[in-house]
């Protein structure tokens, strides 16, 4: 299943291609892949920009990724963490400090 998705958010175009995971060797991940093991971990097993290798396929399948989104070559693309950073910059004031964006989320926490 190959599909092409173009999503517009804050004036930036995202271009992602959905493809079968077993056919994705050599492709570049366009988002983090999270593994959740209840009571043990909830974190990314692969980060955006990771080039998928043959040995990654069983891991991706084990976290339920039968299909995966990869980058199409387009210089106008924006990752979800980059979008979160832009939104944080728009919302944050001098009484807030930020965390690093992770999985498309960014926190600006108040203090003082």
Secondary structure, 3 states (H helix, E strand, C coil): CCEEEEEEECCEEEEEEEEEHHHCCCCEECCCEEEEECCCEEEEEECCCCECCHHHHHHHHHCCCCEEEEECCCCCCCCHHHHHHHHHHHHCCCCEEECCCECCECCEEECC
